[in-house]
C-alpha cells in the first residue's frame, strides 16, 4: 500500500506542477503604453492570489487524504485484533 501511495503522489505531483506555469500571469512587459496626457492611471495591477490559494487547497486535500488513510488503516488493525 505504501508503494501505491508513493506512486500516486509522484504522478499527481508531476501532473499538477505544470499547471502552475499555465496559470501564471503574463509578464508586465506586454502592457500597452499609457494614453496621452495625465499620469497614466490605467487599470491597477493587483497581487495574484490564485497560485497561493491553489497550493493551500492542494496541501489541505493531501492532508485530509493522509488522515483518512491513517484512520482506515487503524480501523483495519482493530478489526483484525478482535
C-alpha positions as CSV (number, residue, x, y, z in Angstrom):
1,X,0.0,0.0,0.0
2,X,2.9,2.3,0.7
3,X,4.3,1.8,-2.7
4,X,0.9,2.5,-4.3
5,X,0.6,5.8,-2.3
6,X,4.1,6.8,-3.3
7,X,3.4,6.2,-7.0
8,X,0.1,8.1,-6.9
9,X,1.7,11.0,-5.1
10,X,4.5,11.2,-7.6
11,X,2.2,11.0,-10.6
12,X,-0.1,13.7,-9.2
13,X,2.9,15.9,-8.4
14,X,4.2,15.8,-12.0
15,X,0.7,16.4,-13.4
16,X,-0.1,19.3,-11.1
17,X,3.2,21.3,-11.2
18,X,2.9,22.1,-14.9
19,X,-0.5,23.7,-14.2
20,X,1.2,26.4,-12.2
21,X,3.1,27.5,-15.4
22,X,-0.2,27.7,-17.3
23,X,-1.9,29.7,-14.6
24,X,0.9,32.2,-14.2
25,X,0.3,35.8,-15.0
26,X,1.6,37.4,-18.2
27,X,4.8,39.4,-18.0
28,X,4.4,43.1,-17.3
29,X,6.5,43.9,-20.5
30,X,3.4,43.3,-22.6
31,X,1.4,46.2,-21.1
32,X,0.0,48.7,-23.6
33,X,1.6,52.2,-23.5
34,X,-0.3,54.8,-21.4
35,X,-2.7,57.2,-23.1
36,X,-1.8,60.8,-23.9
37,X,-1.8,63.2,-21.0
38,X,-2.5,62.6,-17.3
39,X,-0.5,60.4,-15.1
40,X,-1.3,57.2,-17.0
41,X,-3.8,55.9,-14.4
42,X,-4.9,52.9,-16.4
43,X,-6.1,49.7,-14.6
44,X,-4.4,48.9,-11.3
45,X,-2.3,45.7,-11.2
46,X,-3.0,43.7,-8.1
47,X,-1.2,40.8,-6.5
48,X,-2.3,37.4,-7.8
49,X,-3.7,35.2,-5.1
50,X,-4.6,32.2,-7.3
51,X,-1.2,30.3,-7.0
52,X,-1.1,30.6,-3.3
53,X,-4.7,29.6,-2.9
54,X,-4.2,26.6,-5.2
55,X,-1.2,25.4,-3.2
56,X,-3.1,25.8,0.1
57,X,-6.0,23.8,-1.3
58,X,-3.7,21.0,-2.6
59,X,-1.9,20.8,0.8
60,X,-5.2,20.7,2.6
61,X,-6.6,18.0,0.4
62,X,-3.5,15.9,0.7
63,X,-3.5,16.3,4.5
64,X,-7.1,15.2,4.6
65,X,-6.4,12.2,2.4
66,X,-3.5,11.2,4.6
67,X,-5.7,11.4,7.7
68,X,-8.3,9.3,6.0
69,X,-5.7,6.7,5.0
70,X,-4.4,6.5,8.6
71,X,-7.8,6.2,10.2
72,X,-8.8,3.4,7.8
73,X,-5.5,1.6,8.5
74,X,-6.1,1.8,12.2
75,X,-9.7,0.5,11.8
76,X,-8.4,-2.5,9.8
77,X,-5.8,-3.2,12.5
78,X,-8.5,-3.1,15.2
79,X,-10.8,-5.4,13.3
80,X,-8.0,-7.9,12.9
81,X,-7.2,-7.7,16.6
82,X,-10.8,-8.6,17.6
